[in-house]
Amino acid sequence: MDAPQQKLGAMELCRQGDKAFLNGDARRAAALYTQAFGSHAGSTMAHMRTLDRPCLDKVISTLEVWLDGHGVVQNSMEGLNKGLAAVFLSTLCPNNVSASLFKMESVLLGTGQGSDEIFARCSALLEGKRTHRPEGPTRLILELTRALACLLSDPSKPKGPRLYLQAFLGNKSETIRLVKCRQVEHVPRIIKAFFEQMCLKFPILHAGFKPENTMNGKQKTDELSPLDSVEFLVAISPKNILVRELQAAVLFSLNKFEESAETLSLALQLSESSDTKTNLDLTAQGMTPEKKASLLVGRAAAYFSTGGRTKEACSDLGEGFAVHPATARLQFQRLFSESGAEAAVCVQLRQQAERGLSGFRETVLTRPDLRSFEGLELLDPVIAQLQALCHLEPDGGGRELRVRLADCLLLRGEFREALSISSQLAAAAPAQQSYQNTVQVLRGFARLLCEDHKGALEDFQAVIEHNAPHPPSCVRALCGRGLLRMMAGSHYLTALDYVTASRLQHQDTALTVRCLVPWNYRGLLCTVLLEQGRAMLEEAGEQSNSSGASTVLDHQLSIQQPSAQTKESNGINKEGVAMGVHALASLLMELQPGADAPQILAADALYQLDRIEEAYRLLLCMEHSSLRSPILVRLALLQLHRGFLYDANQLLKKLIHCGDTSCLRPLLSVGAPNDKALLEKHCHSAAKRILDSQQEESAIREAVAYLSIAIMASGGEAIDSLLERARCYALLGQRKTAIFDFTAILKEDPYHMQALCGRGFTYLMVNQQKESTQDILAALQVDAEKVTRSILSLKDKARKLICEWLHQHCRAILSTVLSTKPVSCRGDCLREAFLTSGALMKTDCRDPRWHLLYVDTLLAQGEVSVLWEVKAAGVHLRQVFGQEPRDAEAQARWGVVESWQQNYRLAAKCLSVVSEKEPSVLDFLLALIQTQQLRHLAQAASLEASSVSESGQWERALSLLTVAVQAVRGTKLRHLRQRAACLAHLGLHERAVSDLDQVIRLRSPDSKEEPAVWAEDLCRRGRSLLLCSQDELALHDFAQALELHPEQALLCVDAGPGRPRLAEVFLRFALQHYGEQQLDKAWYLTESGLKVDSSHAELRRLRARVKREVSGSCIVH
């Protein structure tokens, strides 16, 4: 924009300013004039000269107020440059104070050059040499500007701070406001100047701080007022660390120790959240470790001087030495050595460290969670205090102090640092090896945590085998060795070590486990100790029960005398084992306060120690725990032992109501034999009372629970209880479980009749025929009378089913015996059959099957005598079925008797009654007859069949011929031909074909029979096949017969189907094969048909066609 345009713009802005002034908005008017001045100064000043004086004064006063920093005007002048306003104001009003102040402040804010000139000018303005002396806020601003110029000109002189204090004392609130508003950038320099002037007067201040220039003697006389200085500095910068440090020093010098400590605390808090805006002076010498250590030691001095704040003081000393030991030590000497309080402070430090360590131990022992790290932070101040003592004492502290420090570091988890200290202590000269056991056990645990298990074991073993063992160290060594053994899988040896440790010092053992055992091994360690304690207790109880003596062999549980070598095991009595397990259980109760298993183990140990009342009280306290069943059963056993039967019964009822009796096994393994026998008897009697009075399902289930307890109490040997429980299970429908109990009895006594019967009847319920039959038969051999009564007690359906199964089994036995033994077989093989048949006859004498079974057994044993009166089988048959039995099967048995008497014709008649209706019975009965007699029987049956067939009794002849065939096992062709003819006459052609098949099959190629006979057999089979509609097979038989003996074949054809009919059949199948182009088969059937009827025209024509086709297919090459 060129100059004319700038001028025009400035004039427009001036006109707008005039308009705003007329509207009463002086602030906007001043802003528009200032903007116009910036665009074109000449035209703007010419316009301003045209304004009247009141208006011009109003504009000047507005600009002065804005430059002085008043907020109301500030909002109206936004967007304008104060420097432009200052030039405009100085042009309107030369030597204007506000404009001059702004210019001077701008110079000081920049490079700071010309501070002396500004100081002189401010002094002149204040003295009124050029103008009238300013008053009010303007004068205060000039004083502050002069003080700043003086401070920047020479910061080492006290004149600048003194000028600030002079202004502050004149008007405190306005001074603070103006400094924060107009000199906020110079506040850090102001604070630094004050600090340099005052720091050397207060020893509590940072020891490493050194002023830039040493003050001369004159400056020393010009001292600042400490309280006024601190008040001024706190007012202008309350969050500045140097200010608070200076304030604390002043308060400390005035013996205001409580307020000094609070101020130092505020300074330390500010150091944690300090930033460069509020603490710009700390960029070079900020909150370094040295300063923090000095502040902490200073606060500790304030706490000590206050009295009653020893804990906080010791904590600050420890933290200070941890931050920067050298500075802390110098500060400590400055504050405490000169006053002679150094020794007392060291004593307080040591005592506080001991109290902190004790508090840590108490916290650890009350941890609810074994794997928790709660309370570990309590060791931090203890370690810091011990380290502070080491820094304060010569040569880094004594041996005892370093041992304690290593112990705390190890407890804190700093095992590498602990290993370094303990290794140094262990390597000391022999004359300086005090606390050697403690040092070795500390090094052992440090090595263990560093995965050096071999070195750790060496250290632990050295402590345990030391000639003068230190008990706490020995306890720790045993715990460490036990942990290593657990890691190696030697759980029993682990338990021995912890038993020994807990019997030595119970609380130290618990503390060692909670602190020094790695957290991820603590749960496993408790589980291993619990399991091994239970195993040791059970083993002692079992050995005591099995031997009946009061001593058992176990491992050593106590530390030997110092002169004796450590042994892993030794024989001790049962009481020693129980005492050791009780100590172990007490340790586990300490480690797991809310767990029930350790308390139950402790109660069991007390029971074995015969401390019944203590065990009872312990269990009573646990009655409402989660593990209700184990507690109830132990209380019941203790009440039985004490003789309180009613209470014991009530507790057992509660146990049964819980439904968990598996908890009995661990208890019974440690229980006394007398108590277990008492429990067994009591529970069996209770079950019997219930079963005798009630039969409801709930009552039976309650009885089962009592019986289960009795069985477990007896170790599974209570036969009566097992038998009763099996019967109860059967009643409840739990048949497989009942079978299991019956089997358990039979394992102990295989001939227990009631168990055999019970299991057999239970198998009957689940329809397992084989198993049921075997058990009943075994019971019959033990006591047949009782078994018979048991069978009779069953319901009709079950009784009939078991009798049927027994009958089937005996039939199978007879068949097996007859197939493997001769007829005159030994009686032992048939003993089961005799017992079974006898029992069956007693069960139901009206059933003929049981009598027939008995007769068959007699016949199988070969006890048929020559004399009629002594024929046992015959006598029984007469007694049961009469002189002439009407029952077919009885008649058949009579036939066997007749065959033994060589009345073969009568025998054949008797046997024939079952030959067709029940062929299996016939086969069985024939097996009872000797081979020689069977041949005679077959001949007699054949002759009788021939006789009756002549009279037309073909069906009776068939039955007799079946007896004949079966008697010789179907090996006689004559009998087979006879029966085939009889079957054909009766129209049973399929059976006739079967017999003729066997005849043809039995005929060997070398047979001397004439071809005519064979041809006749083929023709007969062919005729039967035709009648069975098996035409093709029939044609094959006729064709083969025609080839063997044409004349006999044609005779048979004439007697059978006839030649015309047979020729038609040959023609039909020949045409079929011809149509299928099977010319060979067609030719063969045609030729066979022409042999039957040579004059058959169709066959002749067919033969000619086949011949032509066969000859036409021949090709000559």
Secondary structure, 3 states (H helix, E strand, C coil): CCHHHHHHHHHHHHHHHHHHHHCCCHHHHHHHHHHHHHHCHHHHHHHHHCCCHHHHHHHHHHHHHHHHCCHHHHHHCCCCCHHHHHHHHHHHCCCCHHHHHHHHHHHHHCCCCCHHHHHHHHHHHHHCCCCCCCCCHHHHHHHHHHHHHHHHHCCCCCHHHHHHHHHHHHCHHHHHHHHHHHCHHHHHHHHHHHHHHHHHHCCCCCCCCCCCCCCCHHHHHCCCCHHHHHHHHHHHCCCCHHHHHHHHHHHHHCCCHHHHHHHHHHHHHHHHCCCCCCCCCHHHHCCCHHHHHHHHHHHHHHHHHHCCCHHHHHHHHHHHHHHCHHHHHHHHHHHHHCCCCHHHHHHHHHHHHHHHHHHHHHHHHCCCCCCCCCCHHHHHHHHHHHHHHHHHCHHHCCHHHHHHHHHHHHHHCCHHHHHHHHHHHHCCCHHHCCCHHHHHHHHHHHHHHCCCHHHHHHHHHHHHCCCCCCHHHHHHHHHHHHHHHHHCCCHHHHHHHHHHHHHHCHHHHHHHHHHCCCHHHHHHHHHHHHHHHHHHHHHHHHHHHHHCCCEECCCCCCCCCCCCCCCCCCCEEHHHHHHHHHHHHHHHHHHCCCCCHHHHHHHHHHHHCCCHHHHHHHHHHCCCCCCHHHHHHHHHHHHHHHCCHHHHHHHHHHHHHHCCCCCHHHHHHHCCHHHHHHHHHHHHHHHHHHHHHCCCHHHHHHHHHHHHHHHHHCCCCCHHHHHHHHHHHHHHCCHHHHHHHHHHHHHHCCCCHHHHHHHHHHHHHCCCHHHHHHHHHHHHHHCHHHHHHHHHCCCHHHHHHHHHHHHHHHHHHHHHHHHHCCCCCCHHHHHHHHHHHHHHHHHCCCCHHHHHHHHHHHHHHCCCCCCCCCCHHHHHHHHHHCCCCCCHHHHHHHHHHHHHCCCHHHHHHHHHHHHCCCHHHHHHHHCCCCHHHHHHHHHHHHHHHHHHHHCCCHHHHHHHHHHHHHHCCCCCHHHHHHHHHHHHHCCCHHHHHHHHHHHHHHCCCCCCCCHHHHHHHHHHHHHHHHHCCCHHHHHHHHHHHHHHCHHHHHHHHHHCCCHHHHHHHHHHHHHHHHHCCCHHHHHHHHHHHHHHCCCCHHHHHHHHHHHHHHHHCCCCC
